[in-house]
Amino acid sequence: MKVEYRVRPVTRYFVTRWYDSGNTAGTECKGEFDNWQNAYAVAYALCKDEHERLGYPIGDLRIKYPELPEASESLKQEDPQLYKQY
């Protein structure tokens, strides 16, 4: 019988929401995703919804939208057409 154990890297993407109301501040986890595309889409949608509900004008510095990850070669190879979309 042969047995082998390996350690394999796993990449996960977490969507978090940070807030500071002046009196309290904190971070909430909003979800965990297998790929950055889904995480980005969910984070953007959540931010846009909250932005609209708060009624802040476009460009208001009180709300920050998620940033795209850097375009590493591995991300580009993962799905080049989808990466171009963002």
N, C-alpha and C positions, 0 to 999 in steps of 0.2 A: 504494500500500500504506500502511495506517495501522498504527502500532505504539503501544502504550501500556503503561507499567509503573506498577504501584501497590504501595503498601505497605499490607498489611491486618493489623489486629490479630488475634492468636490468643490465646485463653485456654486454658491447660492447668492441671491440678490434680495436684500431686505428693503422694503419701503418704510421709511420712518417719517414721523411728523414731529418737528420741534416747535415749541411755542413759548412765548414769553408775554404774559399779560400785564407785566408791571409788578404784580403782587406775587405771582407764581410762575414757574417755568418748568418745563419737562419735555420728555421725549416719549412718543408712543410708537409701537411697531404696528404697522398697518397691513403687513403681509410679507410672505416669503415666496420667491419665484425661482424657477429653474433657469431663466434666461433674462438678460438685461432688457430685452425688448418689451417683454410683458411687464416687468417691474417699472420701466420708464412710462409705459402707457398708463398703468394704474396710478402711479405717482402724479403724472401730469393731469389726469382726469380728476383725481381727488383735490389737487391744488386749484385747478380751474373752478371746480364746484364751490370750494370754500371762498375763493376770490370773488366769485359772483354773489354768494350769500352775504359776504361782508360788505359788498358794495364799494370796494376800493377801486380807484381809477387805474387804468392800464399804466404800468410803469411805477406804481407805488412801491416804495422800498420796504413796506411792512410785510409784504408777502414775496417769497422767493420760490420760483418754479424749479423743478429738478433739472440738474445738468446732465447732458449726455456723457457717457463714459468716453475716455479717450479712444480714438480709433486705432486700437492695436491690430496687428495683422491677424491675430486669432479671431477677433470680432468681425473683421471684414470677411474672413473666409467662412465664418459661421453662416452668414446669409448676406452676401454683398448687396443685393437689391434692397433688402429691408434696411440695411444700414444707411444707404443713400437716401432713403425716405426721410430720415431724421437729419 
